Amino acid sequence: MLGTMYRFRLKLSTVGVYCANNGRKIAEVIPKGAELTTTDADVGDPSADRRKLIAVEWQGRPFAVFLVDLLDRGDQVRQAGG
């Protein structure tokens, strides 16, 4: 069962690591205004380690970003339970 879906819109660009199908990891700049989604429960946990990488999706592709970057550079725009 999926957890809560969190959606963020970036106020500032940030770097994400794209996790390609062949296993390659490719650093990409995710631009200001991009919408990222995640089901990582640490997004809603104020005691979570903000230095950890979390899985997000941007434009249908899997990325990893630091929790601190998502929280500091993004605004939560919607939350839907799952």
N, C-alpha and C positions, 0 to 999 in steps of 0.2 A: 504494500500500500504506500502510495506517495504521501509525503508530508506536506506541509504548507508551502505554497508557491509564493516566492517573494519576487517583486519586479522593481528594478531601479533604473532611473534615467541619469546618465552621467552629466555632472555639471562641469567637469574637467576631463580631458582625455586621460587615459591610463594605459599601462602596458598589461597585456594578457598573454598567456601562453596557449596557443592553439594546439590541441591534441589531435593530430592527423590520424587517419585510419591506418596508416602504415607504421604507426608508433612514433613518428617524428614529432618533436616539440618545436614549435616555431613561435618566436616572440613577435607580437603584432601590437601596434598602437590601436586601441579602441577609442574612437573619437568622442568628443563632447556631444551630448545629445543621444548617444547610443542607448538602447534599452537592453538590459541584461536581466536574465531570470535565473533563479536558483531555488533549490529545495533544501539547502544546507541549514540545519536547525540553529547553527551558531549565529546566523544573521540576527535572530531574535533574542539571543542570549547576551545580556550586557557583561557577563563575567567571562565570555569566550576569549581565547587568545587571538587577538586581532592580527597577529603576525602570520597566522596559518593561511595556506592556500585553500581556496574553496572552488568547487566546480560551479561554473555558470554556463549559460548558453547565450550566444549573441548571433543573430541572423541564422539561427538553426545550426550553429556550429559549437562544439564543446571547447570551452576555454577554462583556464585556471587563473584566478586573480587573488591577490591578497585581500583578506577580509577588511583590513584597515583601509585599503584603497576604495573598495566598494562602499563602505560606510562613510568615509570622509569626502569622496568625490562624487557620490551619487545621492539622489533623493529617491526614497521609496515612493512609488506612484500607485501601487495597488497590491493588495494581499488577498489571496483567495484560498480557502481551506481545501484540503484534498482528502 
